[in-house]
Amino acid sequence: VDIVEWLTLADVEHAARDAVDPATWTYIAGGAGSSRTVDANAAAFDDLWFVPRLPAEPLQHPDTSVSLATSTLPMPVLLAPTSPQRLLHVDAELATARAAHGAGIVSIVSSDSHYAFPEIAEAGSGHCWFQLYPYRSREDMAAAIELAECAGAKALVVTVDASYPARRLAAKRAGFCTPAYVDFGTLRRLGILTGDVPPDARLERLALTWSDLEWIRRRTRLPLYVKGVLHPDDSRRCVEAGATGVIVSNHGGRQLDGSIPALCALEAIVDSVGERCEVLLDGGVRSGLDVVKAVALGADAVCLGRPYLWGLCADGERGIRAVLRLVRQEIADTLRQLGVARLSTLDPTVLARSDDHRIRLISRAPHAASLIAAQTDWKSR
Ligand SMILES: Cc1cc2nc3c(=O)[nH]c(=O)nc-3n(C[C@H](O)[C@H](O)[C@H](O)COP(=O)(O)O)c2cc1C
């Protein structure tokens, strides 16, 4: 499908799938185990329905912006850290950073990027965040944090759900092997990688614990986001450790198959820490409609993973820009249809939940798990 015909992110997905070999496609699309959590992440959004209302004022241009600790964004969307992007396009993270900056949003750059972080941050005109994996030792982590700070990272994201290798069975069965042209530029610059990138694109990491997280907090003044939080008690502990935000995530279903879908973990975490830190979410966001659903349930913003990789794969920076234009348009359209003038005023009353074939309105306090039983059995109508 040509870029001008991309009407949904699924169109971009089809274009990307046609552009790469099957093993690479499986590496990107697949997850851990039987990929149940990959599928469930997206399916969780389909269990929520919208309840449009009549607005008080005409709505020409709904305000889709959001303010985070680091900046105000024109829409509540960031680009999740992913690697190896060089599999999909020669410009890899440079294209991603440029596209994000062009759209006024943030690219979170993986420790495992092909290009070194300083070059990527420059391409993104200083609007990037740095995602830290714990390699080898605290000294290595300190050096990585210093590199990120010197290059102008606006925030530090610590991924806590990928300390141990995952059973990525789909990629294994497809015979995925990292091609020789893929590099880990930041890790090479830090001296952490000296030889070839391993065939499974993974270097051994430290087994991260709470004390490491507290140590990282003390090492940097940057806003700190903890990525890979699924339990409300852990989110509270992140706040106590000084986190600016948590990213509710199961790593796009790539670490533990059978993990709770990210959207299903969101409400309890918003309940627990929503007043005290930012709550971001990723996993299964496949349209601007999904973005609105997550924000209505209390997320401050969402991160896109695979969908921007599809854009990168299909048409580099231009492809990612097209993805972001589409998502922003869908967010604005959804708000108008809902009768909501500003994204920042969204609340759960715009949603209803599909539950045992009944549709239930969600009350103003859904986080207290108060679903108001409502309406008819839609299946029998
Ligand atoms: C190919 C690929 C590589 C990824 N690499 C990283 C990474 O280097 N660091 C990280 O924290 N998360 C990584 N993730 C997880 C994403 O940041 C994000 O949590 C996930 O993709 C969100 O789900 P979605 O793809 O359904 O949008 C990766 C995901 C994919 C698909």
The ligand as a Gaussian input file, in Angstrom:
#p B3LYP/6-31G(d) Opt

LIG

0 1
 C       11.573000      -4.966000      18.246000
 C       11.414000      -4.425000      19.639000
 C       12.545000      -4.066000      20.355000
 C       12.420000      -3.544000      21.651000
 N       13.559000      -3.119000      22.304000
 C       13.429000      -2.533000      23.524000
 C       14.561000      -1.961000      24.166000
 O       15.666000      -1.942000      23.637000
 N       14.374000      -1.412000      25.396000
 C       13.162000      -1.386000      26.020000
 O       13.032000      -0.884000      27.141000
 N       12.065000      -1.894000      25.417000
 C       12.168000      -2.454000      24.181000
 N       11.054000      -2.923000      23.552000
 C        9.720000      -2.767000      24.188000
 C        9.104000      -1.436000      23.804000
 O        9.769000      -0.372000      24.406000
 C        7.622000      -1.359000      24.229000
 O        7.520000      -1.697000      25.588000
 C        6.697000      -2.244000      23.407000
 O        7.126000      -2.347000      22.067000
 C        5.277000      -1.682000      23.456000
 O        4.395000      -2.524000      22.841000
 P        3.850000      -2.355000      21.328000
 O        4.979000      -2.801000      20.444000
 O        2.696000      -3.280000      21.324000
 O        3.460000      -0.919000      21.099000
 C       11.148000      -3.438000      22.252000
 C       10.011000      -3.802000      21.509000
 C       10.132000      -4.274000      20.219000
 C        8.885000      -4.624000      19.461000

